[in-house]
Amino acid sequence: MASYPKSGNTWVRMFVNAYISGFSINLNSAFQFATSDVLPYAYQRVCDCKISDLDHTWMPYIRFAALANMLIRSHTRDICLKTHFAKLSGNGIPLIPKELSRCALYIVRDPRDLVCSLASYMNKSIDQAIEMMADEKVGIKNNEEGLHQFMSSWSIHVDSWTVNNEEIPTEVIRYEDMVLYTKDTFELILRALGIETIIEDKFNFALEETCFDNLRRKEDKTGFREQRGKGKFFRKGKIGAWKEELTDSQVRSIEETHRETMDRFAYFEIPELVQV
């Protein structure tokens, strides 16, 4: 389950949790359908020194072993991993190994909306977030142990999972379709995850549980452990909110840098503001 940060990955994960479990959403529950692919203990198991003593350049060398070890120790045949890694290579070593990947779900979002949410999440200004999304060498530190997720620029990240991805069968979902065509899109998501028979009552319950307003209320009440900035993780949940938040020069910068990829996903044709 892959995406550039703040593209809707968490929304999808919470929906699937609610559908499978049938329970109300607990943002901070230990139960998660999708497991992070940068869990410190998984990497420490296959490394004979403290991973906190290593810099990010070592990641590709033990990543395959860490992911394989997670799969071997699983009680199920498959596990679903959440990732923000680009589908690229580090020092010639694939960061998303095809040998361990049955299929993928990739979520893409208009970078003009994404950048506003990313700036809040990363405690950066919008200009800094724009620079970050244009940086071909950028990555984020995931935790105190220093596990590093290599993302590259927004365009390269998206292209790596879509037009340049021939090895892993991948269902591509636009965040905007999750908002505009919620029922049809989330049915597609479940089927992409191997759930062919969809139970209507469970499906409707999961949609209601994970609507934006409900997720925001839960965050207001309990907080959310994945939030790292000063603002809210579930911030606005709108399509086209960038029109209220970005300057003309900021819009031009994003569109000039990412025009080809944006055009491929029809991001110059998205309807006006829509509330989740």
N, C-alpha and C positions, 0 to 999 in steps of 0.2 A: 504494500500500500504506500505508494510514493507520491511526493509532491515537493515543490519549493515551499519553504515555511510560510504559513499563514494563507494557504490556498484552500482550506476546507477539509484537510485531513482529519482534524479532531472531530468535526461534525460527523463525518462518515463513521469514524470509529465509535463514537457515542451511539449513533443510530444502530450500528450492528450489535453493540453490547446490549442495547435495550431489546432488540428483536430476538436475539438468541436467549437471553436470560429471562425476559418477561418481567424484569424488575425495573422500578423507577431508577433514573440515572443518579449515580453517586459519582461526582466528578473526580473524587480522590480515591475511588475503590481500587483495591489491588487487582481485581478482575478486569482484564482488558483483552478483547478479542485479538487485537494487534499488539505484538510485543516490540519494544524498541530494539533496533539492531545495533545499538551502542550501549548495551548493558555492561557496566564495568566488570561484574563477576564473570561474564562469559568470556571476556578477553583475558582476564587474569588467569583463568583455568588453563589457558594454552600458552601462557608467557611465564618464563622462569625468573623474571625480575618484576619489580613493582611497576605497573603501567603508569602510575603517576610520575615516575622518574623519566619517562620517555617523551619526546616531542612528537608532533603530529606526523612526522615523516615516516614513522614506523608502522602506522596504521595498516597500510596495504599488505604488509608482510605477514601479519597474523590474522587478518580479517577473515579469510577463508576458513581457517582452522576454528576460529571462534564461532562462526555461523554454523559450520558443520557440527561442532560440539553441541550447540543449542538444539539442532535437529535430532541428533543421536539421543540426547537426554529427554526429548519430548515424549509424552505419553500418547501422542497422536502421530499419524503418518505425515501430516503437513502442519506447519505453523505459519501464521500470518505475521509478517514483520512490517512495522512502520519505518519508513526511511525518508531522509531528506538528502541522501547522497545523489549526485548526478550519476547517470549510468555511463561512467567514464572509467579510465584506468589511472592508477597511481603508481608511478615508477614502472609502468608497463604491466601492472597487475590489475585485472578487472575488479572494480569495487562492488559490482553486482554480479557475482559469479553465475553464469548460465547453468552450470552443473548442479546448483542448489536451488534453481528458480523454476518452478512449474509454470507460473503465470504472474501477472502484475495488474494492479489497478493504479492508474496515474491520474491525479487531479490537477487541473490547470485553472488559473484564475487571471483575470485582466490585471496586468502589472500596475496599472494606474490606481486601482483599488488596493491591490496587494501592498504597495509601497507605504500607504498610510498606516495600515495595520502592522506592517513589519517595523516601521519606525517606532511605534508605540511599544511593540513587543521587545525590541532590542534596545530601548532607551536611547534612541538616536533621533537626530533631526530628520525631517523628510529629505533634505538635500543629502545627508549622509547615507540614508537608506537607498536613495537613487544611485549614489556612487557604488554602494555595496552590490546592488543588483546588476551593475554594469561590469563588475570586477570578475575577470575570468579565473582568478586564483583564490576567490573568497571561500571561506568555510566558517563554520561556527563551532565553538567549544561547547560540548553537550553537558558536561558535568565537572565536578571538582577533580576527577581523575585525569582530566585533560583529553578525553576521547573527542576526536575531531571529525566533524562531518563535512566532507568536501562537496561544495555545491556548484562552483563556477558562477557565471552570470545567469540571469533568469532565462535568457534566450537559449544559451547552451544547455542549461538544465532541461528545459522543456524539450528541445530538439533531441537530446540524448535519449529520452524516454519515448519519443514519438517517431519522428521521421528518420532518425538514425538508429532505430532499434529494430533489428531483424531477428534477434536471437531469442527473445522472451515474448510470448504472446501477451499483449497488453491491451486492456480496455481503457480508453482515454475518456475522462469525464470532465466537462467544464463546470466550474463552480456556479456559473450563471445558470446553467440548466438545472442544477440542484435547486436553485431558487425559483426559476420560472416554471419548470415542469417537474415539480418535486416528486410526485407519485411515480411517474414513468421512469425518472432518472434513478430513484432509489430502488425500484424493482430491477433495473439494469445492473445496479451495483451489487445487489444480492446474488443475482445470477452469475455475475462475473466472479464472485467469491465461491461459486459452486453450490449455491442454495437454489435449486431448481423449483421446488414446490414452496410457494410463498403462502403463508397462512394470513388471511386478510386481517383478522382481529389483532394478531401480533404485529403485523405491519403497520396498521393504523395507530396502535399504541406507541410503537417506536417513533413514528413521525411526530406524534403529539409530544412525546417526552423530549424530543430533541429539536423542537422548534426554537428559533433564536431567543425569543422572549423567555422561554422556560430555562434554557441554558444560562442566560444572563442572570435570572433570578437565583438560580442555584449558586452561581459564582458569587453573587452579592452576599449570599447567606453563609457559604462555607469556604469561599476562596477556591483557587484552583492551583494545584501544585506545579502545573506546567507553565504558569505565568512567570515571566522573568522581568518584565518591565513594571513601571509604576502605575500604568493604566490597567484597564480591564482586558482580559484575554478575549472574551466575547464582546467586541467593541461596538460595532454598528450593524454588521450583517446586511449591508445594502449593496445593490448593484449601482454603479455610477456615483457613489459617494465622493469620488475623487473630484467631481465638479465643484464640490463645496470646500475642498481642502487643499487642492493644488493650485499653484500660480500658473499662469500661461507658460512661463519659461520652464517650469518643472514638467508640465505636460509635454512640451516640445522635446525636452531632453529624453524622456522615457520613450516617446513615440519614435524619435529619430534613432535611438539605440536599438529598439526592439521591434521596429516596424514589420520586418519580414515575418517574424514569428507571430506577432499580434494579428497580422493580416491573415495568416494561415488559420487562425482560430476565430476569425470574424469579429475581432474586438473593436472594429470601427463601425459595427452594425448593431451593437447591443442596445436594447431599449433603454428608456429613461429610468430614473430611480425606482427601484422596487424593494419593498421591505420584505424580509424573510417572514 
